[in-house]
Amino acid sequence: MSGLTEPLLALLADAPQGLSLPRVCKRLGVRMSVLLRELAWIGEDAIGDAPGPGWVRVEARGETQVAVLTEPGRARLASHSTSP
């Protein structure tokens, strides 16, 4: 995972209903292409033959794409926030 993974998971943990992708980009100070690449790595979809960890789900709400933290994502964030 990248240096963006933890900040992204933490941001989404504070937004139970999810956040639009443009809002996530603005809050994290990253370009959309960077966010989409990160979401591909930590999302639910497989990359090649390897399943994604499923920490984040992207949902279409009308014309808006929204990133939502999943239960596995909450568990990942909790396990890393309590590590020394």
N, C-alpha and C positions, 0 to 999 in steps of 0.2 A: 504494500500500500504506500501511498505517497504522504507527504507532509500535510496534505489537504484533508486526509481522511478524518482525523480526530476533530479538527475544527468544524468540518461539515456535519459529522454525527452530533456534535455538541449543539450546533446551531439548530438542527432539526429536532433535537430533544426538547428544546425550548418552544417548539411550535407543533403541538400535537396534531393539528389539522393540516400540517405541511406548509411549505412555502413555495411560491412560484419560482421557477428557475431564474428569471431575471432578478428577483429580489435576493435569491441566494448569491448570485454573482456579485451584486452590489455590496451585500453585507460582508462577503469574504474577500472582496477586492480582486476577483479573478474574471477572466474572459469566459464567455459561454463555451467556447471550444474546450477549455481546460476543465470546466465543470462537467460537460458531457462525457469527456474521457474518464474522469474520476467516477462518475455515476455508472459508466459501463463496467468498470472494474469492481465496484462494490455493490452493484445492483443484483437483481434476481436472474437476469438473463445469462446464459452460458456464453463463454468466449471459446470458440472451438469446441473441444470435448470437455472442457473444464467448467463445471457449474459455478455460477457466481455465488458469493457468500449470502446474498439476499439481505444486506443490511439496510438498503434503501430501495424504495419503490417509487417509480415515476408514474403518476396518474394524469390522465387527460380530464380536465374539468372544463367542459365547453372548449374554448380555444386556448385555454391556459394549461401549461404543463406544470405539475406540482410535485415536488419531491417530499416524500413522507418517510420518516424513520419507522422501520419494522421492529417487531419484537426481537429478532436476532440482532438487529442493530443496537437496540437498547441494551441487550445483554453484553454485546461487545464493548459498548461505551462504558458500562458499569464495571466490567472486568478490567479495563485498562485505566479507569480513573481510581481504582483502589490498589493498583499495582504500585510497588515502591519505585 
